[in-house]
Amino acid sequence: NEINRIVGAGLIEALGYEVHTANDGIDAIDRCRQIAPDAVLMDLDMPVLDGIGATVRLRELQRLGELAPFVIVAATADATDDARLACERSGMDGYLTKPLRVAELRAQLARYVAV
């Protein structure tokens, strides 16, 4: 939702990263095609196409050579083992639970992306 996008973008920008946002999973795929990201913070609960489905499609595009590789980190309020496992199976590299905490977000991004 809009509030989550604003808060998440603000946190990431405060850490020194450039941020682009998407409205749903299809929009996320389109934006990744337009602007090659270094990392994607993927919400699981999105309209049109959820984060698991979007990740599967992005990884397929990468396998086909249509997108360069990049990191995908889940951002979800679902802290269950099932959600974590679904994220791993879809090809996500990391997993964060909401509410997002600056220290965890910084640590996850620092593992994969230079500022």
C-alpha positions in Angstrom: 0.0 0.0 0.0 1.0 3.6 -0.4 2.0 4.1 3.3 4.3 1.1 3.3 5.9 2.2 0.0 6.5 5.7 1.4 7.9 4.4 4.7 10.1 1.8 3.1 11.4 4.2 0.4 12.2 6.7 3.1 14.1 4.2 5.2 16.1 3.0 2.2 16.9 6.5 1.0 18.0 7.5 4.5 20.5 4.7 4.3 21.9 6.3 1.1 20.4 4.3 -1.6 18.4 5.4 -4.7 14.9 4.1 -4.6 12.3 3.3 -7.2 8.9 2.0 -6.2 6.2 -0.2 -7.8 2.5 -0.4 -7.2 2.1 -4.2 -7.7 4.0 -7.3 -8.9 3.5 -6.6 -12.6 4.6 -3.0 -12.1 7.7 -4.3 -10.3 8.6 -6.5 -13.2 8.1 -3.7 -15.7 10.3 -1.3 -13.6 13.0 -3.9 -13.3 13.0 -4.2 -17.1 13.2 -0.3 -17.4 15.8 0.4 -14.7 18.2 -2.4 -13.8 18.2 -2.6 -10.0 21.0 -3.7 -7.7 18.4 -5.0 -5.3 14.7 -5.4 -4.9 12.8 -5.2 -1.6 9.8 -7.3 -2.5 6.5 -7.1 -0.6 4.8 -10.4 -0.5 1.2 -9.1 -0.3 0.6 -7.0 -3.5 -2.3 -6.7 -5.8 -2.4 -8.1 -9.3 0.7 -10.3 -8.8 2.1 -11.1 -5.3 5.7 -11.0 -4.4 6.3 -14.7 -4.8 4.9 -14.7 -8.3 6.8 -11.6 -9.2 10.0 -13.1 -8.0 9.5 -16.3 -9.9 8.9 -14.3 -13.1 11.9 -12.1 -12.5 14.2 -15.1 -11.9 12.9 -16.7 -15.1 13.7 -13.5 -17.0 17.2 -13.6 -15.6 17.6 -17.3 -16.6 16.5 -16.3 -20.1 19.1 -13.5 -20.2 16.5 -10.8 -20.4 17.5 -9.3 -17.1 20.8 -9.0 -15.3 21.0 -10.8 -11.9 20.1 -8.8 -8.8 19.2 -9.5 -5.2 15.6 -9.9 -4.1 14.8 -9.5 -0.4 11.4 -10.2 1.0 9.6 -7.6 3.1 6.5 -9.1 4.8 4.4 -9.0 7.8 4.1 -12.8 7.5 6.8 -14.1 9.9 5.8 -17.8 9.5 8.1 -20.6 8.5 5.8 -21.3 5.5 6.3 -17.7 4.2 10.1 -17.9 4.7 10.2 -21.2 2.9 8.0 -19.9 0.0 10.4 -16.9 -0.3 13.4 -19.2 -0.5 11.8 -21.5 -3.1 10.8 -18.6 -5.3 14.5 -17.5 -5.5 14.6 -14.7 -2.9 18.0 -14.0 -1.3 16.9 -12.5 2.0 13.9 -12.1 4.3 12.8 -9.2 6.4 9.7 -8.9 8.5 7.6 -5.8 9.0 7.7 -3.4 10.6 11.0 -2.9 8.9 13.8 -2.0 11.3 16.6 0.2 10.2 19.4 -2.0 11.6 18.1 -5.1 9.9 17.4 -3.3 6.6 20.9 -1.8 6.7 22.5 -5.2 7.3 20.5 -7.0 4.6 21.3 -4.3 2.0 24.9 -4.0 3.0 25.3 -7.8 2.4 24.4 -7.3 -1.3 24.7 -3.7 -2.4 27.3 -1.0 -2.0 26.0 2.5 -1.2 
